[in-house]
């Protein structure tokens, strides 16, 4: 499900996460969205907010973590590979799924969550580790994503 992440050590105590498809992945908890920059250009903060509002409106459980998943998978919604497919969560069935709109990807996630999480999970990170979703260290990468907003 998740894009392959590679780690590059740049200097002592310095680690850069790289999405194998699209390049650097922001990972500092103290960064503001507007501070995150890489070769793909600036982050579209309006799009970031629209995605989170869509996640909240869909009634997805653990929306803060799910938003972190979308951020990680798409490189802050700048991945041409996934964004041209409107696939915020890198869903695959032999190939990467395509959606007409990113909102459909969110609804697909909700259906996936309902199918796979029949009982409420207090620790969603543990749930993702146990099913397993993504690479073995996927949830460790999620925890480093600087997204702390909750649905209002």
N, C-alpha and C positions, 0 to 999 in steps of 0.2 A: 504494500500500500504506500509506504513512504518512499520518497526519493532517497537515493543512496547518499549518505553524508561521508565525507572524507575529512580527516583532520590534518592540518599542516602546522608544524611548529615553525614559527618565524624567528623567535628569539627566546632566550630563557624567560619562562613565565608568560609567554605569549602564545596563544593558540588561535588559529583562524579556522572556523568551520566552513567547509565548502560543499555545496550541493553539487553532486556529480553532473547534473544536467545544466545548472545555471550559475554556478559561481558562489561567491561569499554569502554566508548567512549571518545576519546580525546576532550577537549573543551576549551583549553586555546588559545587565539588568538596569543599569543607571542611565541608559540612553533614552532620550526622547525620540519619538518617531521622526521628527524633523531633522534630527542629528544623524540619522542612518543614511549613509551614502555609499554607493559603489558604482561600478561601470554601467549599470543599467539605468542610472539617473536617479532623480529624486522620487521619494515615495508619494503617491497620490493619497494624501490624508483624507480626502473626501471619500474615495473608494474604500479605504480602510474602515472608516466609520460606517459606510453603507453595508459592508460585509458584516460587521459586528451587529448592526441593527437587524439585519436579515437573520443572523444566527439567533438573536434574542427573540425576534418575532416568531420564529419557527418553533420555539419552545424546546430547543435542544438542551439537554442536561449538561451541566458543567461547561457553560458557554465560554468562560475565560480560557479554559484549557483547549477547547475546540477551536477558538480563535487562534490560539498559539499554534495549533496544528496547521491551520490554513496559512498562517504567516510563515511557518517553517517550510511547508511544502512549496509555496509559491515565491519565496524570497520577497516577502512584503508585497505580494501581488504584482510583481514585475517579471515573473518568469514567462517569456514568450511561449515556451513549450506548453505550459499548463493553462495560462490565461487565454490563449487562442482556442483552447478546448473548454473554457469555462469550468475547469476541473480544479477546484480549490484544495482538494484533499488527495490528489494523485491516485484516485480510484482506478483500478485496473481489472480487467477480465481478459487476460492474455495480451491486451493492449490497453493503452490509456483511454478511458471513457471520454466521450465528448458530450457536452450539454449545450442546449440552446442559449442558456443564460446562466450566470454564476449562481443565481437563486435556486436553480434546479439542482445544482451540485450540493447546495446546503440542504435541500429537501431530501436528496439521496442520502446524505450523511445522517439525517434524522431517522430515516427508515432503517439504515444500517445500524444505528445506535439502538433503536427499538428492537430490532431482530436479535442483536448480540448481547444486549444488556437488559435482560428480562427482569432482573432484580436490581433495585437501586444500589449503586456503588458509591460508598462514601469517599473512597480514594480512587478517583478516576485514573490517576497515573498507574496505580496498581492494576486496575482493570485492563488498561492498554498493554501493560507488560504481560499480563496473564493470557491474553487471547491469542497470540501476540500480534500487536499492531506495529509494523515498521521494524527497524533494525533493533538489535539487542539493547542499544543505548538510546533509543528513540526518546523515551520520556526524560532522560537526562538533558537532552537537547531542548526539549519543550520547556523545561523548568527555567532555562536561561533566556527565553524569549521575553523581551521587555513589554509585556502586555499585562496590565493589572486592573483593567476596567471590568466592572460587572454590569449586567443588565439592570436598568433602573426600574 
